[in-house]
Amino acid sequence: MTESHAVVIVSGGAAVSPFTTPTQACGSGLAAGNTDTALRESLLKAGHQVFTSPATTGEGEVAEDTGWGGFAQVPLVLPASMTVNAVGDIDAAGASLLRFWLHLEEVYGVTTLDLVGHSMGGLFSRAAIRLAKEQGAALTFRSLTTIGTPWTGAFSADYAAGEVPLADCQGDPVCEASMTKFAQVVTESSQGAGQEVTAGYLGGPDGWNERQANALDAIPVVLLGGDYFSQAGVSEVWPNDGLVALGSALAVDVSSTVLSSRVTRTFPDVHSIYFTHLLDLPMERGLTWDPEVLEAVVYAVANPGQIA
């Protein structure tokens, strides 16, 4: 790969993530935050130039994360204009992300991108790709890999919106806790993301997905999902990773106009290491820390549109 090529990792909803470069990471705590650290390390070991994009819960800069799995001593704090508001509007997040990519072009000479998005990071990336094309940005998108991305919504958000009943959890305590907790978060702190990561907002002929029509044309897309939780029955909530149903992560109901081709793979994982922490599971059962997922991401970046 040339120096003009880089992999950019984009974290998801409600994430706090630092800006890191191929040679600089956080001086204490997790080197690139709880979403991006293992992904970054694996891709660097594979010989890629890797950047992680900054994100925080609200408008502002990212200097540290004092929560669980946090970090401090960020090598460089970027302006709020380049920092994704991870609880805000998807398209606004895309605009911030595009400004970050243009910063990479101006300062680091990056013109060709492989994008790896976890959770809503996949949606933020898609919004930024569309904006980049509309604005004629001189960027080439070599591939997009999404990990646990709610292409057609997160069932917990659908519950908060009144679109999915708690009964669809079929009595499962983890599912019920995820739904009720998400509803609380949406009520108390969401600035758009919680209302937009729903089937009602993303789906349908006039939904957000269809408004991204053709934005991904000629960009190879790999979709990775988790199915750690499963129940017998007809509810579309199952199987899921604790937050996103597998059918949503694999974009089962997304039209070919939006996603002309797709390669998918499923892993027995939960959505993130936040879930492994809550459930007392090994960190390797989190989608962005599972060695098999990391291997699949490295392969997808090296072989766009293919999966190991």
C-alpha positions in Angstrom: 0.0 0.0 0.0 1.1 3.6 -0.7 1.3 6.3 2.0 -1.8 7.9 0.4 -3.8 4.8 1.5 -5.2 4.4 5.0 -7.7 2.4 7.0 -10.0 4.5 9.1 -11.9 3.0 12.0 -15.2 4.7 12.9 -16.9 3.9 16.2 -20.6 3.8 16.8 -23.5 5.4 18.7 -22.7 6.8 22.2 -19.0 5.9 21.7 -16.2 8.0 23.1 -13.2 7.4 20.9 -9.9 9.2 20.4 -8.0 10.4 17.3 -5.0 8.1 16.8 -2.5 7.9 14.0 -0.4 5.0 12.8 2.4 6.0 15.2 0.6 7.8 18.0 -2.0 6.5 20.5 -3.3 7.3 23.9 -0.7 7.4 26.7 -2.8 5.7 29.3 -5.8 3.4 29.3 -6.9 1.6 26.1 -4.7 2.8 23.3 -7.6 3.7 21.0 -10.6 3.3 23.3 -12.8 0.2 24.0 -14.2 0.0 20.4 -11.1 0.6 18.3 -8.1 -0.7 20.2 -8.0 -4.3 19.1 -9.0 -3.4 15.5 -6.3 -0.8 15.3 -3.6 -3.2 16.6 -4.6 -6.0 14.2 -4.6 -3.7 11.2 -1.3 -2.1 12.1 0.3 -5.6 12.5 -1.0 -6.4 9.0 1.0 -3.4 7.7 -1.7 -0.8 7.2 -1.6 2.9 7.9 -4.4 3.2 10.5 -6.3 6.2 11.9 -9.2 6.2 14.4 -11.7 8.9 14.0 -12.7 11.0 17.1 -16.2 10.7 18.6 -17.9 11.8 21.8 -21.4 12.0 23.3 -22.4 15.5 22.3 -20.8 18.4 20.5 -17.2 18.9 21.4 -13.6 17.7 21.4 -12.2 14.4 22.8 -9.3 14.6 25.3 -10.1 11.6 27.5 -12.7 9.0 28.5 -13.1 8.6 32.2 -15.6 5.8 31.9 -15.1 2.0 31.8 -12.5 1.0 29.2 -11.5 4.6 28.8 -8.3 6.4 27.9 -6.3 9.6 28.6 -3.3 11.4 27.2 -4.7 11.6 23.6 -1.8 12.4 21.2 -3.7 15.1 19.4 -7.1 16.7 20.2 -8.9 17.6 17.0 -11.6 20.4 16.7 -15.2 19.7 17.5 -16.0 20.2 13.8 -14.1 17.0 12.9 -15.4 15.0 15.9 -18.5 12.9 15.5 -21.4 13.5 17.9 -22.1 9.9 18.6 -25.6 10.6 20.1 -26.6 13.0 17.4 -28.1 13.1 13.9 -26.6 10.5 11.4 -26.1 13.0 8.6 -24.5 15.6 10.9 -22.2 12.9 12.1 -21.4 12.1 8.5 -20.5 15.8 7.9 -18.1 15.8 10.8 -16.6 12.5 9.6 -16.1 13.9 6.1 -14.3 16.9 7.6 -12.0 14.5 9.4 -11.2 12.6 6.2 -10.4 15.9 4.5 -8.1 16.7 7.4 -6.3 13.3 6.8 -6.0 14.3 3.1 -4.6 17.7 3.9 -2.2 16.8 6.7 -1.3 13.2 6.0 -1.8 13.0 2.3 -4.5 10.3 2.5 -6.6 10.0 -0.6 -7.6 6.4 -0.6 -9.6 5.0 2.3 -10.7 1.6 3.6 -13.4 2.2 6.1 -14.2 -0.1 9.1 -17.3 0.9 11.0 -18.6 -0.6 14.2 -22.3 -0.3 15.0 -23.6 3.1 14.0 -20.1 3.9 12.7 -21.2 2.0 9.6 -24.2 4.5 9.2 -22.0 7.5 9.9 -19.5 6.2 7.3 -22.3 5.8 4.7 -23.5 9.3 5.3 -20.0 10.7 4.9 -19.4 8.7 1.7 -22.6 10.2 0.2 -21.6 13.7 1.2 -18.1 13.2 -0.2 -19.5 12.2 -3.5 -22.1 15.1 -3.6 -19.3 17.6 -2.8 -16.8 16.1 -5.3 -14.2 15.3 -2.7 -11.0 13.9 -4.2 -11.2 10.7 -2.1 -11.4 7.1 -3.2 -13.3 4.6 -1.1 -11.6 1.3 -1.6 -13.9 -0.7 0.7 -16.4 -0.6 3.6 -16.6 -3.2 6.3 -19.4 -2.9 8.9 -19.4 -4.7 12.2 -22.7 -5.1 14.0 -24.1 -2.1 12.1 -27.9 -1.6 12.4 -28.5 -1.3 8.7 -32.3 -1.5 9.4 -32.3 -0.5 13.0 -31.5 -1.7 16.5 -34.3 -3.6 18.2 -33.8 -1.7 21.4 -34.4 1.6 19.6 -37.4 0.1 17.9 -38.8 -0.7 21.3 -38.1 2.9 22.5 -40.0 4.1 19.5 -43.0 1.9 20.2 -42.4 -0.2 17.1 -41.3 -3.5 18.8 -43.1 -4.9 21.9 -41.1 -6.0 25.0 -42.9 -9.4 24.4 -40.6 -10.0 21.4 -37.8 -10.6 24.0 -39.7 -13.8 24.9 -38.8 -13.3 28.5 -35.1 -13.1 28.0 -33.7 -10.9 30.7 -30.7 -9.6 28.7 -33.0 -8.6 25.8 -35.5 -6.9 28.1 -32.7 -5.0 29.9 -31.3 -3.9 26.6 -34.6 -2.6 25.5 -35.6 -0.8 28.7 -32.1 0.7 29.2 -32.0 2.0 25.6 -35.4 3.6 26.1 -34.2 5.4 29.2 -31.1 6.6 27.3 -33.1 7.9 24.4 -35.4 9.8 26.8 -32.6 11.3 28.8 -29.7 12.0 26.5 -30.2 11.1 22.8 -29.7 14.1 20.5 -31.1 12.2 17.4 -29.2 9.0 17.1 -31.6 7.0 19.3 -34.6 8.1 17.3 -32.9 7.5 14.0 -31.5 4.1 14.5 -34.9 2.6 14.1 -36.6 0.5 11.3 -39.1 3.3 10.9 -36.5 6.0 10.2 -34.0 3.9 8.2 -36.4 1.6 6.3 -39.2 2.0 3.8 -39.3 3.6 0.3 -38.8 7.1 1.8 -36.5 6.1 4.6 -32.9 7.1 5.2 -31.4 4.0 3.5 -33.2 4.8 0.3 -31.9 8.3 0.4 -28.4 6.9 0.2 -29.2 5.2 -3.1 -26.2 4.5 -5.3 -23.8 6.1 -2.8 -22.1 2.7 -2.3 -21.9 1.8 -6.0 -18.5 0.4 -6.9 -17.5 0.2 -3.2 -17.1 -3.4 -2.0 -19.0 -4.0 1.2 -18.5 -6.7 3.8 -21.0 -7.1 6.6 -20.2 -8.8 9.9 -22.8 -9.6 12.5 -23.2 -11.4 15.9 -25.7 -14.0 17.0 -24.6 -14.8 20.5 -28.3 -14.6 21.7 -30.9 -16.8 20.1 -34.5 -17.9 20.8 -37.0 -20.1 19.1 -39.9 -18.2 17.5 -40.8 -15.9 14.7 -39.7 -12.5 16.2 -37.3 -10.6 14.1 -35.4 -9.7 17.2 -33.7 -13.1 17.2 -30.9 -14.0 16.8 -29.1 -10.9 18.0 -25.8 -9.6 19.5 -27.6 -7.9 22.5 -28.5 -4.7 20.6 -28.7 -5.4 16.9 -30.6 -8.3 15.3 -28.6 -10.4 12.9 -30.9 -9.6 10.0 -30.2 -5.9 10.5 -26.4 -6.4 10.8 -26.4 -8.3 7.5 -28.7 -5.8 5.8 -31.2 -8.6 4.8 -34.0 -6.1 3.9 -31.8 -3.4 2.3 -32.6 -3.0 -1.4 -30.1 -3.6 -4.1 -30.3 0.1 -5.0 -28.7 0.9 -1.7 -26.4 -2.1 -1.5 -25.8 -3.6 -4.9 -23.6 -6.4 -3.6 -22.7 -7.7 -0.2 -20.6 -10.4 1.4 -21.6 -11.5 5.0 -20.3 -13.5 7.9 -21.7 -14.3 11.3 -19.9 -14.7 14.6 -21.1 -16.0 18.0 -20.5 -12.7 19.6 -22.1 -9.8 21.5 -22.2 -6.3 20.3 -19.2 -4.9 22.1 -17.0 -5.4 25.1 -19.4 -3.2 27.0 -21.7 -6.2 26.8 -19.0 -8.7 27.7 -18.3 -6.6 30.8 -21.9 -6.6 31.9 -22.4 -10.3 31.2 -19.0 -11.4 32.6 -18.0 -12.9 29.3 -14.4 -13.0 27.9 -13.6 -9.8 26.0 -13.0 -12.1 22.9 -16.8 -12.5 22.7 -17.2 -8.9 21.8 -17.4 -8.2 18.0 -14.5 -5.8 17.8 -12.2 -8.0 20.1 -12.9 -11.5 18.7 -9.7 -12.7 17.0 -11.7 -14.3 14.2 -13.5 -11.1 13.5 -10.2 -9.2 13.5 -8.8 -11.7 11.1 -11.9 -11.3 8.9 -11.5 -7.5 8.9 -7.9 -7.7 8.0 -8.7 -10.0 5.1 -11.6 -7.8 3.9 -9.3 -4.8 3.8 -6.6 -6.7 1.9 -9.2 -8.2 -0.4 -12.0 -5.7 -0.9 -15.4 -7.4 -1.1 -14.2 -10.8 0.0 -14.3 -12.6 3.3 -12.0 -15.3 4.8 
